[in-house]
Amino acid sequence: MAEALREAASAADVEPAALQGVGIGSPGDANGETGVVSGARNLPGWEGSFALGETLSQALGTPVWIGNDVQVATEAEFQLGAGREFQSLIGVFWGTGVGGGLVLDGKPWLGRGAAGEIGHMVVKRGGAECPCGRKGCMEAYAGRSAMEAEAHRQHEAGVKTDLFKLMRKHEKERLTSGIWQRSLDHGDQLAEKLIDRAIEALGTGIASAVNLLDPEAVIIGGGLGVRFGELYREPLSREMGKHLFVDEHPPALRVASLGDLGGAIGASLLVAS
Ligand SMILES: [Zn+2]
């Protein structure tokens, strides 16, 4: 990271030490006070805690701020993107997993550091196995990697699908959001079924969160969210509607507008704030 930052600074013709600071959006429990990152589970084989803020700050000679990756992406959408007109919102980042972030009354809500894990809201007790090791989480149905695992199982069991054929044809190693899109365009029934199942789980989990928090808006981001958010807005609203306790004024449903750089933009806002 230090090397990448040095290169970026040099490309912008500035010394790292002359920067006002560096903002980082990290997976896992990212402690903004101490700069320590723990349990960043998407770094395979890496457990425990690391003083990322201090280490990087020493390497670069500039202050470093740390936040959770999904939370900072949510704050970027809140301040500069699809959530600008709202004071309270839930960010739902539908990608490899399903991450979430919260802004309540104009302020980020971090809980004790672990708030916003919307992907692990239980949508079916004793249901499908989640990558987190528990059962029935929203992510177990809607996360890209869980969807891929289910597609594999069904394909092995003899269900016809072009998903993996298209994956190989386009030289991908996994079922990317683009491969899901192509499969839907081909009228692939398994792809349709699994996307519908994901939308159902998302609607259920998001509606439960809305019942608790009553935010003005839900912002859908992430690789799958940005690709399918508009297309599936109606079905998603419908699935949510089934579970909203107060259904006269559902929250606005918007697709994230800052794209892949939303996280980086949000991380830079940590420095400015
Ligand atoms: Zn889970």
Boltz pocket constraint, residues with backbone or C-beta under 6 A from the ligand:
constraints:
  - pocket:
      binder: B
      contacts: [[A, 119], [A, 120], [A, 130], [A, 131], [A, 132], [A, 133], [A, 134], [A, 135], [A, 137], [A, 139], [A, 140]]
      max_distance: 6.0
